[in-house]
Amino acid sequence: MWASDVFSAANQAEQCKQDGNLYFKKERFGAAIDAYTEAITLCPKVSVYWTNRALCHRKRNDWRKVEEDSRRAIELDNESVKAHYLLGLALLQKQELIEGIKELQKVLIFQCSFIRRMTGDEVKETLLWKLDFKILDKILMFVVAQLQTDNFRKFREFKDEIAFSVSFAKCPQFFMVFSAKGPCHFQATFNALEAFDLGRSKPESDKIEEIWQELAKAKYLEWENASSKRSWELQNLKEACETALKEKHFLDESETEGFLDEPATSHLQQLETLRKVFREAAETDMPTEVPDYLCCKITLDLFRDPVITPSGVTYERAVILDHLQKVGEFDPITRERLDKSKLIPNLAIKEAVQAFLDKHGWAYKVD
């Protein structure tokens, strides 16, 4: 009796989520919030329900509730990309730049890591990567037999996605099904496939670009604040130094009693030297041209996750992957045949870009 009641609650929660998704697409955010709230009441340990509701709060600019729901989702699933992203945005709205930037950087790491796994650049060390697909099929059959639903078809469709999923690698949520401790664990696993849920149709390059835009705006604002402070401090120091030079010049003139012009000449030279020093100090915060070798040859933007091809050309990973998928399997510049498995991370360029950004925060500015 208990098991059937819990299974029924999970099914009802999933239906509420589907209703919420429908309301969200129709921009009925209040109704969507109500639907997700009901899903949370029925099955409160599914992080997707919390992040979906947080997304609705974001649409209504209710950033306090966005933060609350995102933090709860992260407690349930620390690898929830959407939860970290929404929390980062909420913190930026509160002008908590450092913490907001940290959250967005986590999201970029998750997303870039996800793409690298898809292209075979990293060793798959999670437990699911060590599972043979035949074993995985048996596990899925067992789950479906327990639930007596039609979810098996859905799982077969997403079997490859399951293996790649960051969230799904949290194996306890999946294997709890074996101990018959409730379908909420099964539902949590199934929902974990939806990294961005309501926006799952977005290409990876679009997701990373959206995250980067928010991160860049925050980093630029951080630099702008620091730059203004440095400028104010430099101006105060410059004025103090000029005042000290004038006082020294007055004393020197008193000692020479007007016999020579040397004090006046020396004073002018010292003033010019002082101004030159402060001009050079201020140049660090003056925007200049970004070196071409730090920019992708397709987007002309700074590299975020650069990869190099066998022909020696470096591209932004997500952009070249989109090109290979949509246009054709060839290098867009050399026109040589190119397979995504041949892309290698260009760590030297990535480090150079980061070093440039660390020194020139103005380069984070986006149009």
Secondary structure, DSSP 8 states (H G I E B T S, - for coil): -HHHHHHHHHHHHHHHHHHHHHHHHTT-HHHHHHHHHHHHHH-TT-HHHHHHHHHHHHHTT-HHHHHHHHHHHHHH-TT-HHHHHHHHHHHHHTT-HHHHHHHHHHHHHHHHHHHHHHTT-S---SHHHHS-HHHHHHHHHHHHHHHTSSHHHHHHHTHHHHHH-TGGG-HHHHHGGGGT--HHHHHHHHHHT-SSGGGTTS-HHHHHHHHHHHHHHHHHHHHHHHHHHHHHHHHHHHHHHHHHHHHHHHHHHHHHTTS-SHHHHHHHHHHHHHHHHHHHHHHTTS-----GGGB-TTT-SB-SSEEE-TTS-EEEHHHHHHHHHHT-SB-TTT--B--GGG-EE-HHHHHHHHHHHHH-GGGG---
